[in-house]
Amino acid sequence: MSSIEEYMLPCLNKSVFGVDCTGCGAQRATVLLANGEFSKAFEMYPAIYSLAFLLLFLVFNLFYKFKFDYNIKIGLIIFNAVIIAGAYIFKMIQFIN
């Protein structure tokens, strides 16, 4: 029996340059989240929960339109960008040390 990890895409940035990209760990974190390993998923990719919330909001907003939905989307996107950038900077600082 094969595991889902055999079908994960490799990081092109890491294989070419040897450095993680901002999305490294997202696939593994998604698998960990699906397996119920919530804290390990957060350790693997800290933005997993905010991205999941953004995805749920976008799907919900496809069917239910309401006032200020555009502003909420932009706010969630900026929030995710800050988390992703912060986690990446933290990871690179640890990598250097």
C-alpha positions in Angstrom: 0.0 0.0 0.0 1.4 3.4 -0.9 1.1 6.6 1.1 -0.1 9.9 -0.1 3.4 11.4 0.5 4.6 9.5 -2.6 2.4 11.7 -4.8 3.4 15.1 -3.3 5.1 17.5 -5.6 8.7 18.4 -4.8 9.7 22.0 -4.2 11.3 23.3 -7.4 13.0 26.2 -5.5 14.5 23.9 -3.0 15.7 21.3 -5.5 17.3 24.0 -7.8 18.6 26.5 -5.3 18.7 24.4 -2.1 16.6 26.9 -0.1 13.0 26.5 1.0 10.3 28.6 -0.6 7.4 30.4 1.2 5.1 27.4 0.5 7.5 24.6 1.6 5.6 22.4 4.1 2.1 23.3 3.0 1.4 19.9 1.4 2.7 18.0 4.4 0.8 20.3 6.7 -2.4 19.6 4.8 -1.8 15.9 5.1 -1.1 16.2 8.8 -4.3 18.3 9.2 -6.3 15.7 7.4 -4.9 13.0 9.7 -5.9 15.0 12.8 -2.4 16.0 13.8 -3.2 19.6 14.4 -0.2 20.8 16.3 2.2 19.1 14.0 0.4 20.7 11.0 0.9 24.1 12.6 4.6 23.4 13.3 5.1 22.3 9.7 3.4 25.3 8.1 2.1 28.0 10.5 -0.3 29.6 7.9 -2.3 26.3 7.4 -5.2 27.4 9.6 -5.4 31.0 8.3 -5.3 29.6 4.7 -8.0 27.1 5.5 -10.2 29.8 7.0 -9.6 32.0 3.9 -10.5 29.0 1.6 -13.7 28.3 3.6 -14.6 32.0 3.5 -14.1 32.1 -0.3 -16.2 29.0 -0.9 -18.9 30.4 1.4 -18.8 33.7 -0.4 -19.4 32.0 -3.7 -22.9 31.1 -2.5 -23.7 33.9 -0.1 -22.9 37.5 -1.0 -23.0 40.1 1.8 -21.9 43.7 2.5 -18.2 44.2 2.9 -17.2 40.8 1.6 -14.5 42.4 -0.6 -12.9 44.1 2.4 -13.0 40.9 4.4 -11.3 39.0 1.6 -8.6 41.6 1.2 -8.0 41.6 5.0 -7.8 37.9 5.1 -5.3 37.8 2.1 -3.1 40.5 3.8 -3.3 38.6 7.1 -2.2 35.4 5.4 0.6 37.2 3.5 1.9 38.5 6.8 1.8 35.1 8.5 3.5 33.4 5.5 6.2 36.1 5.3 6.8 36.1 9.0 7.1 32.3 9.2 9.4 32.3 6.2 11.7 35.0 7.8 11.7 33.0 11.1 12.6 29.8 9.2 15.4 31.5 7.3 16.9 33.0 10.4 16.9 29.5 12.0 18.5 28.2 8.8 21.3 30.7 8.9 22.1 30.0 12.6 
